[in-house]
């Protein structure tokens, strides 16, 4: 399938063309409104001679031209026949609005979708939908969007892919949005989300990609698109529905998407530098910020310039909440500002300029230049609320001041930061946009967008291992937990250094082997059937003599035999007792879609009471492992807390990378790995695996 | 001073009346636009015969009427003379726009403000400002606001007090805002924030109070206003600038406000049920939600109704993030919905209705009634984005559907929840407002407002001790730390039960007194000069015999004499060693404005690594103490963690109330109290004060 024949079709036909409201009528109206060259546009409806003043064909076959794209506005029953007919006209792309496919959740719908899918494959037609809202390619004026929206220029550089048609409408309704492509993908099982994503990553007209998704189809392909985008430095902003439990259920019933673990999505997005938005407004305003700026700032170092003290205080407070970096101005900047501003001003960053410079655009430009010249500053935020009706001429003075500075060749990016919501006066907004100055939304969204921008600038794809260990298929084989010794053996064979101990099978054996140990030792029952050894009295710690070894051997066997008589016992594990260290938990959880994920956290209350753990996709490199640890709130327990010397973080990182490698190699059969606890000792003294559990899928 | 003569003046004069832009011109234009009855409005300017088509007087004295309110648009130098002249005309209120007062931060400005303040007192004139933007009383059309805003009806029931003039402009710019009063208080040192607050709490036309503040003048008065509002159930929404360190400095230099500890403000707002907003938009939309609804829901139980799956998923996800309660529908509701919606819908709450019912307002009304009839639901959120230009007729069908339901007498409140920002179509917005249906802002603000609403409904003033222990004055006397024994003695005298132990002053004394102890005991150096006893080797724990007592006595004295030879030693404290319990920290911190605050948290890493502590104003009752503990993330450590039986929470609560009472009685001299650790034992076994420190101000 060639997506160009769908999204960049040179000729198109609307089947079911009509003047009435509905798919047929609204699509025709949209095409007539937005497509300049109508020479290769054909309306088809057997019941009409003319539609909206244009010739209407009885059938596709009647058209004396190749029809690259067919837009099918008629019911489900007609779709397959129309595709076959379209194929005879050289068709390579189709839009199918009809519903009644897999989204119904019933067998009939699923079968209809399978049939459509195989026909599309057979005919080599790239099908958008079914159950979709169409798409608009604003670059080449290929229009197929089915819903009525206000007539307005929307051409820009944001490529939007949406599993919700309504969200396309929402974004088109916003007067600020500018698209390269807007694609409502519907069920998206024929041409998939990943296909569109790949197209937009490659598309030179698309500067920023925005996605509303409820789930992925092909995790490997998804990852490879994200890798390509990261390497090209093309921002991808995703809003994934189904973060919460209720939301996940709704997303699943909406497009039949397998929501997957939301935390796994977060982890994957983190690895690939994807910006995750909480809602449409956040997605849209972040996309607009990134696409409107002519160049992104070199680093996240903002100046905030405002005309009132209250607004300046909000910028400081919100900036602090959202982690926005406002560096101090240089002394020379402060001196210059002092000379320009009223005597009662105390310049700083954020800056309360008062309204003093706003009555004259030259004065404003001079003030702005002083701030932009400061070497600590990379981007300027101008606080001013622009509403629909502009009653205060200040805004025009600021605009002209900004324009003067931009025209003089100042390159540091600038954005306008309003304090309340509102459709901004379109004339003013357009003027600012033309000079590369985006108008941000109200503060919570504005500061979210600025925080995303800061993180995006800071993201360095070269420091990440940009792949996933996606399992071949989500098998549902039988799970088998290995005993401690077998788990440890498997880890040791995979290069993870640990003390295996020895298994003894009789009292005498135990006493004999004890000669090679230094006390204290620990003894544990070794059985494939016993996962919670302490619970059955199967563990005795701190054994200090030969005498105690004999007693421990007997006690453990007695305990286990009385409490789990049916367990098959391999023997008793004898080990040197490890010195106590800072307790860490390292584990691997398998995500059904994205494969193994590494979990790290400090033991005890940190994970259990505060949920302070970090999850990250495997494979990972040392840098990523180190960042995982640093992201823990309890990280300070490792760097020296209450007089404890710093812990051997390098050794932890090496262990994490070794676990990652082990899990990557075993991605198709490793269900779970738990190292709990891992003792971490002082710098240079390494780590010790105190207990380990491997769960495999047969 | 009588605020009615300022805010509800029956006659008024503008001094410095003009047609030019600026204070004089814009105020005159605003009055002419917004005040219906101009019969007792006088313009004064010695240089003009007419202003904006109205007679202009040479001076106030020339006016042949009482002038209750004088609006002074002229410079600082003229103000005092004009006030004296105005007094001869019966003036009781004045607006002073001029700047150059305490906000300059210099001595001259402060002196000018002091002079103005005493003159206002002498003449008994209620002065708004100086350095203010004026006020509008929309109830009685008393207009003095100085800045140009779009002409539009703004009359409503929100009383707004602002320490920033710019924020008044911002809120007036919003097409949705409706005020009873909007007051830009400027420096606010003559008539104060507390005066205006008191006025609006009493004002029957004001349903909701919104405040932008940077600091309080009179904490006692502030608290009494908040108490009155809480008891009247009149919502107070406050945005306090200066939450962050940088913001605090900006607020201080803006209006010279003493920002105080931001955490203390949070605590005071919590006690009095004040809604705290993060920014103007959040304040405005929460105020609009509370003022537009004809009645508030009985409890926080929301239904979310949407026309698309993606939007429904957002409502679920954002609801989960903001703690919004969506109860499950009754079975009968689900059955009814199923019969009305397309077969592929799976009804639930949040509800994806699809667009099926939106094509017909009767159908929509039926669907809405089914949801409103559900006994688990108290309020309905209708998800639909309304933009400036309405391209989709669905919105009108929904409006007519909602109106039918409201007209039929359905009382449960309804709000409209849009998914992206935008000035809403004014006609549609007005129609919804008329039937008591507010249009919320974009989701982050909408869900913040709904979360505030939920908390507000849940707030019960009868369960709170609605007062503060504001100290007489913020003295800066010398601080004096008491020794452990003296600290404990003071607490014991104040009804806090603890084991004092005995002080021994010789080895023999120690051995003699030891006879009355059961081992193990603990011995600690007792000296006013030594706060960190362990650091100087001044503590020996777990002493188990007479022999060890003698040795411990000598060791402690040797340690202290060698490490702190200058310390004056009162003796050595001998106590029974307390059994180990769950460690709590209880403390009192004094806030310079609001007085003593109780601090509670679990010991060790909980407070130190996770900052998990709770701060609440003293005095507090048992209910408040209990809520403080419940607000800790680590609260579960007290209710039974990892098999530990539940701790004696009642005993902790009693101790907290006793400490509160102690701090209240000593509010003028208690700087700090630390009980660290407090051991908490199992249920019924009480608590034990292991160490205590009292710091007093002389």
Interface residues (C-beta under 8 A of the other chain):
Chain A: X99 X103 X104 X105 X106 X109 X147 X148 X149 X150 X162 X163 X164 X165 X166 X167 X169 X170 X171 X173 X174 X175 X212 X214 X241 X242 X243 X244 X245 X246 X247 X249 X250 X251 X253 X254 X255 X278 X279 X280 X281 X282 X284 X307 X308 X309 X310 X311 X312 X313 X314 X316 X317 X318 X319 X320 X321 X326 X343 X344 X346 X348 X350 X352 X385 X387 X388 X389 X391 X392 X419 X420 X421 X422 X423 X441 X442 X443 X444 X445 X448 X605 X606 X608 X609 X610 X612 X633 X634 X636 X637 X641 X642
Chain B: X99 X103 X104 X105 X106 X109 X147 X148 X149 X150 X162 X163 X164 X165 X166 X167 X169 X170 X171 X173 X174 X175 X212 X214 X241 X242 X243 X244 X245 X246 X247 X249 X250 X251 X253 X254 X255 X278 X279 X280 X281 X282 X284 X307 X308 X309 X310 X311 X312 X313 X314 X316 X317 X318 X319 X320 X321 X326 X343 X344 X346 X348 X350 X352 X385 X387 X388 X389 X391 X392 X419 X420 X421 X422 X423 X441 X442 X443 X444 X445 X448 X605 X606 X608 X609 X610 X612 X633 X634 X636 X637 X641 X642
